[in-house]
Amino acid sequence: MKIKLLTSIKRNGQNYVAGDILDIPENNVGKWLKNGWGESIEKIVKKKEVKIKKETKELKIDLKETKNATNKD
């Protein structure tokens, strides 16, 4: 995740100043934000999984009724 630095730091032998943008591994982002070292510049979007409708007895009955209703014509 990309963050904008709020403080000057030295990371991996390179100096960064406040305002620089770094790409931080997802598992470390919380630590960086909590300590005030940076702020997120990416919108935090929870990945919404596409849910597949589970076949339940009610769904099967509804489908059968709909099929039968259309076949009557």
C-alpha atoms as a printed R data frame, in Angstrom:
   type eleno elety resid chain resno       x       y       z
1  ATOM     1    CA   MET     A     1   0.000   0.000   0.000
2  ATOM     2    CA   LYS     A     2   1.282   3.465  -0.792
3  ATOM     3    CA   ILE     A     3   1.687   5.913   2.059
4  ATOM     4    CA   LYS     A     4   2.801   9.526   2.239
5  ATOM     5    CA   LEU     A     5   5.515  10.075   4.836
6  ATOM     6    CA   LEU     A     6   4.814  12.468   7.678
7  ATOM     7    CA   THR     A     7   8.380  12.331   9.035
8  ATOM     8    CA   SER     A     8  11.857  12.014   7.594
9  ATOM     9    CA   ILE     A     9  13.279   8.506   7.867
10 ATOM    10    CA   LYS     A    10  16.101   6.320   6.642
11 ATOM    11    CA   ARG     A    11  14.893   3.026   5.188
12 ATOM    12    CA   ASN     A    12  16.940   0.365   3.412
13 ATOM    13    CA   GLY     A    13  19.952   2.699   3.340
14 ATOM    14    CA   GLN     A    14  18.051   5.494   1.623
15 ATOM    15    CA   ASN     A    15  16.915   8.788   3.144
16 ATOM    16    CA   TYR     A    16  13.301   9.845   2.710
17 ATOM    17    CA   VAL     A    17  11.816  13.207   3.688
18 ATOM    18    CA   ALA     A    18   8.304  14.097   4.794
19 ATOM    19    CA   GLY     A    19   5.983  14.135   1.798
20 ATOM    20    CA   ASP     A    20   7.711  11.292  -0.058
21 ATOM    21    CA   ILE     A    21   5.548   8.387  -1.141
22 ATOM    22    CA   LEU     A    22   6.570   4.852  -0.227
23 ATOM    23    CA   ASP     A    23   5.139   1.458  -1.076
24 ATOM    24    CA   ILE     A    24   4.804  -0.440   2.209
25 ATOM    25    CA   PRO     A    25   3.888  -4.144   2.496
26 ATOM    26    CA   GLU     A    26   0.252  -4.649   3.544
27 ATOM    27    CA   ASN     A    27   1.192  -6.410   6.787
28 ATOM    28    CA   ASN     A    28   3.272  -3.386   7.955
29 ATOM    29    CA   VAL     A    29   0.883  -0.576   7.022
30 ATOM    30    CA   GLY     A    30  -0.953  -0.647  10.360
31 ATOM    31    CA   LYS     A    31   2.300  -0.141  12.247
32 ATOM    32    CA   TRP     A    32   3.302   2.791  10.042
33 ATOM    33    CA   LEU     A    33  -0.062   4.508  10.423
34 ATOM    34    CA   LYS     A    34  -0.303   3.813  14.172
35 ATOM    35    CA   ASN     A    35   3.153   5.288  14.837
36 ATOM    36    CA   GLY     A    36   2.361   8.374  12.767
37 ATOM    37    CA   TRP     A    37   5.152   7.777  10.270
38 ATOM    38    CA   GLY     A    38   2.825   8.165   7.308
39 ATOM    39    CA   GLU     A    39  -0.721   8.446   6.053
40 ATOM    40    CA   SER     A    40  -2.506   6.325   3.501
41 ATOM    41    CA   ILE     A    41  -2.908   7.854   0.061
42 ATOM    42    CA   GLU     A    42  -4.901   4.927  -1.280
43 ATOM    43    CA   LYS     A    43  -8.530   4.508  -0.434
44 ATOM    44    CA   ILE     A    44  -8.962   1.612   1.890
45 ATOM    45    CA   VAL     A    45 -11.471  -0.532   0.107
46 ATOM    46    CA   LYS     A    46 -12.557  -3.778   1.590
47 ATOM    47    CA   LYS     A    47 -12.653  -6.365  -1.083
48 ATOM    48    CA   LYS     A    48 -16.203  -7.428  -1.504
49 ATOM    49    CA   GLU     A    49 -16.451 -10.989  -2.595
50 ATOM    50    CA   VAL     A    50 -19.079 -11.940  -5.060
51 ATOM    51    CA   LYS     A    51 -21.347 -14.284  -3.218
52 ATOM    52    CA   ILE     A    52 -22.862 -17.150  -5.088
53 ATOM    53    CA   LYS     A    53 -26.463 -17.804  -4.175
54 ATOM    54    CA   LYS     A    54 -26.705 -20.937  -2.145
55 ATOM    55    CA   GLU     A    55 -29.247 -23.428  -3.287
56 ATOM    56    CA   THR     A    56 -31.708 -23.757  -0.471
57 ATOM    57    CA   LYS     A    57 -34.963 -25.620  -0.356
58 ATOM    58    CA   GLU     A    58 -36.844 -22.328  -0.639
59 ATOM    59    CA   LEU     A    59 -34.848 -21.297  -3.700
60 ATOM    60    CA   LYS     A    60 -35.427 -24.666  -5.370
61 ATOM    61    CA   ILE     A    61 -39.177 -24.455  -4.699
62 ATOM    62    CA   ASP     A    62 -39.276 -20.900  -6.092
63 ATOM    63    CA   LEU     A    63 -37.415 -21.984  -9.220
64 ATOM    64    CA   LYS     A    64 -39.721 -24.946  -9.785
65 ATOM    65    CA   GLU     A    65 -42.799 -22.757  -9.337
66 ATOM    66    CA   THR     A    66 -41.443 -20.203 -11.784
67 ATOM    67    CA   LYS     A    67 -40.578 -22.860 -14.348
68 ATOM    68    CA   ASN     A    68 -44.011 -24.450 -14.019
69 ATOM    69    CA   ALA     A    69 -45.728 -21.084 -14.318
70 ATOM    70    CA   THR     A    70 -43.915 -20.287 -17.560
71 ATOM    71    CA   ASN     A    71 -44.513 -23.749 -19.019
72 ATOM    72    CA   LYS     A    72 -48.308 -23.509 -18.555
73 ATOM    73    CA   ASP     A    73 -48.639 -20.968 -21.374
